[in-house]
Amino acid sequence: MPAPDSVGDGDGATPAVAQDFGPIIELATRVLAPAGVVSALLYYFGYVREQALFAYFGADLGSLGFSTTDYLVRSAGTFFILLATLLVVALAAVAAHHLLRYLLGRAPRWARRTVWTALYAAAVALLLFGVIGLYRRSDPLLRPLAAPAALGAGAVLLQYAVGATAGAASGTPLATTLAATRTLRRVLAGALALISIFWLAATVALQRGIDTARAIELALPAQPQAVVYSHDRVQISGPGVNVVPLDTAGSAFAFRYNGLRVLVHTGGRWFLLPVGWTHENGATVILLPDRPDSIRVDLAP
């Protein structure tokens, strides 16, 4: 496909590019705008984040009993950080478009051909990289966010270049050929962009869950203590955990356990970690029922 020669010379290419991307934005808006769709996406991203977080500690997410609201709230940070990033990228892309038109409008013909040929090559390379990432997501050589970002960027860049070509070749057989596939190109580019955004958001949620778990692990010694009192001796052990027998005269509790930190309290249960817990030492998460008559958990600095 020949590169456009007249991009930046006037208004020929700009309307074509705007017409191409307008339906893509409209498609994304119609797909994502309904409140039910947004809630479902937030729920999924929250689930992915929490699954990664608690899997790091060996805890089954199903045993935590989180509600739909819990997942929605816990996904908000991930979703809006990604949304803000995408808006910044979109703003930068619009500025880059106007700058490109300005520069190419003052460049010789050979330079314009070189630039657009390079854009086509870059778009194809990005799409290939994104497709490879779909099948090799566990490859340590591929950064987690690189493949989804490449897939979306490649689809948008290719549609941009083809739209500019159609505008520059207006009135030629090439323009007629491109016009015949305009709707198909818009749908495919919009679908790929949405898939890449979904993939990117899920990857960000997964990484944020793992990063949060690692931050909890590093900060365990500085976290508030969970002091457990029990009527009967219970099997609480782990690095840094101590048990102290108490004077039972007139007391409802006979044992006190120190050296514990709270991971989460949900569903009427405490999920506790030994203060010396690490991902490598094999210490387990301690589950205790919230029963004030037989087991009490106090929090202390």
C-alpha positions, 0 to 999 in steps of 0.5 A: 500500500503506497504511503500518502504524499499529501498528509499535512498539505491541507485538509485532505487527510485530516477529515479521513482520520477523524472519520475513521477514529470517530466510529471507533471511539463511539463503539468503545463508548457504547460498549463500556458506557452501560453501568452494568458493563462497567460494574462487571469490569470493575468486579473482574479487575477487583477479583484478579487483584485480590486473587493475586494478593491472597494467593501470594500468602497461600490463602484461597480467595473463596474462603475469604467470603468477599462481597461484590462491593468488596471487589468493586471498591478494591478495583477502583484504584487499579481501574482509574489509574489505568483510565487516567494513563489512557487519557494522557496517552490519547492526549499525547497522540492527538498532539503528535498528530497535529505536530506530524501534520505540521512537520510533513507539510514542510517536508519534501515528498521523499521524506513524507513517503519515508515517514508513512512507510515507517509508520506502517512498518511500526504498526505491523511490528507492534501487532506481531509483538502483541500476538506473540505476547498472547501465546507467550505470556509467561515468557520472562523476556516479555514484560507483562504490560508490553504485549497488550500495549503493543497490540492496542497501539499497533491496531490504532496506528495501522488504522491511523496510517490507512485513514491518512492514505485514504484521505491523501488518495481521494478520487483514485482507485486506491481510495475506492478500495479503501472505502469498501473496507472502511467499516470492517477496518473500524470494527476490527481496530475498535475490537482490538483496541478494546481487547488490548485495554481489557488485557492491559487492565487485567495485567495491571490488576494482577501486578498490583495484587502481587506488589501489594502482597510483597509490600505487606510482607516487607512491612509485617514487623511494623504492622500493629500486633494481633494478640490472641487470647484463648480459653483452650490451647490452640495450634498457633505457631510460626516464626516469631509466635510466642504462647504465654500461659495465663493465670486462669483464676477468675479469667475466661482465657488461659493462653495468650499468643503474641507475634501475630499480624492481621492479614484481613478480617472478613466473614467472621474470621481472622486471617493472621500471619506470623510476624516472621512470615516470608514467602519462602519459609513456608509459614502458613496463614492462621485462621481463627473464628471470631468467637469472643467467648472462647477466642478473642483477638486484640489489636495493639501498636 
